[in-house]
């Protein structure tokens, strides 16, 4: 899009940009501040530098419009809640500075629980869920969008402030504790829109000529009432006098029925995702009102790392001429979801690297495509022409899978065999897998990569850490132990580094939430397992103790969800290949004497299609992939799975369909809400609802854990209930972990 009056000139823009810094500068600044090593001024200095660098880079790239207000100290949904003063009283009562209150909402403080954390649509980004009630009074309490617009303008860059739209904000929120039954945050729409009107006025006064309002909630199924609310909100906002022009963005799918609704209002531009929803190319000509609008057509994938096919992208854009009033080439969504810069990846296989584009390269594609459309002689960027890695043996094995490969013995038979083998008490205690990754452990991995430590020395250090973890768990009295995963950098990357068909990056960091960053591996070809991956570590841990030790694997759906996955074949086909590799790993763990194996699927809900019509087929192949991975296990081998931080109600029947012997699940922040859903469908296998929120530095007391267990026991009988944390303990410190687990064990014993 352009800052001039809409015209046949083709513009170029992106819907957002990464904010953690090319070398995770924000992560380090945040963690230094939280640890008390730096003050708010030092953190503000790093943040200002990152914003300035981003604006300068995007302005110099050739984009016609640069997005602003895309920086966040933690999360843009939390930013919106704070901007409009939707701060629950428990945080106000802490008496902290504004930034201290903000971080307390994200992380908890002094025994005060943080806001719930859950997935941002079908991505691996997490947002903080606003808590709203009928007594919530919105006020324009902050000035972040205006301040950052002015900050950029002072540097010579006129940005397009990006705001979370009012409807999506309310649809993502939850009723605050104590709100009346049946209260829905959408009831607060009118007073919230009043504040958006006020904000648009302030931005216009500051000199903003465009504002972007993101409404991705409308790429999911919406009721007639919600569509009517969309019409009313944007009719009202577009009627505000002397306002900036409005770009309303939908991404992660198509607007569907919402498209003609938006087009019928006075907004000047609409951004559409033609990657996740190629059908928008057919829908646009059927909406006559778009002939008077600017359309930002998202033809460059903002969620994956493959180069864009220029022929396809240019043809899609050219087909819009005559159907829209003006056209801009854009990204499908914010580039928040991809790494910064491919040029930093000097160690990648050149054949793989030739097929890739990260955020900076994607900006270049957007600019080049716009130029090619404006200037017929311009040369678009090349497409990656190297074919994906192919393994005919892998493909033949995947094609030969039968329904029998997806089934184990009936659960009652398995449960009896597992009771005889494991001899666990009622309400057994365990953890989810990882233990704190100490500085010594991280240094050992870094020294191995740098050649300062040989393989034998590295393995000796890992074995020493595993023994420490085992002894700690024995001392604490846990019933099912883990080896702590000191050898693993990340639960997906670690497996990708040991499977053929994957590539790992050195600097390909992507924000998951707050300071938490991950390096998604790149799944570029057919997948196979050349050798056992986890078996030596798990077998060593089991040799140290008579208590059962869990083998720890990441499930096929999560490996796909948290990787950048090849886009040349259906996800179901790729999932089957990964599942077969994991099936072989489970067989080897069993041969090594491991009697409990956990196959984590925290991303099961994450990949759920936003439109209901597409969910059945996804859940079918997702469940089949898990069952293929675990279907070869003997009845006496106890299969666990773990899910975390999602809205589980939408996949509750699929969770049952996984047929795991024990399902551990996030429940501490949501106060056991998920158990009602499990009970409603007649779930009859083991379940471990988390009783300890590991994403907060708060250490739960024995009483707090006991209260959660008591709530769980009202729904789940003691012979099927487990006590465990919400998630792995990798990001916590040993001092708090020891105290928290001691309290967990004490509460479980008291509950018995």
Buried (B, 14 or more C-beta within 10 A) or exposed (E): BBEEEBEEBBBBBBBBBBBBBBEBBBBBBBBBBBEEEBEEEEBBEBBEBBBBEBBBBBBEBBBBBBBBBBBBBBBBBBBBBBBBBBBBEBBEEBEBEEBBBBBBBBBBBEEBBBBBBBBBBBBBBBBBBBBBBEEBEBEBEBBBBBEBBBBBBEEEBBBBBBBBBBBBBBBBBBBBEEBEEEBBBBBBBEEBBBBBBBBBBBBBEBEBBBBBBBBBBBBBEBEEEBBEBBBBBBBBBBEBEEBBBBBBBBBBBBBBEBBBBBBBBBBBBBBBBBBBBEEBBEBBBEBEBBBEBBBBBBBBBBBBBBBBBBEEBBEBBEBBEEBBBBBBBBBBBBBBBBBBBBEBBEEBEEBBBBBBBBBBBBBBBBBBBBBBBBEEEEEBBEBBEEEBBEBEEBBEBBEEBEEEBBEBBEBEEBBEBBEEBBEBEEBBBBBBBBBBBBEEBEEBBEBBEEEEBEEEEBBEBBBEBBBBBBEBBBEBBBBBBBBBBBBBBBBBBBBBBBBBBBBBBEBBBBBBBBBBBBBBBBBBBBBBBEEBBBBBBBBBBBEBBEBBBBBBBBBBBBBBBBBBBBBEEEBBBBBBBBBBBBBBBBBBBBEBEBBBBBBBBBBBBBBBBBBEEEBEEBBEBBBBBBBBBBBBBBBBBBBBBBBBBBBBBBBBEBBBBBBBBBBBBBBBBBBBBBBEBBEEEEBBBBBBBBBBBBBBBBBBBBEBBBBBBEBBBEBBEEEBBBBBBBBBBBBBEBEBBBEBBBBBBBBBBEBE
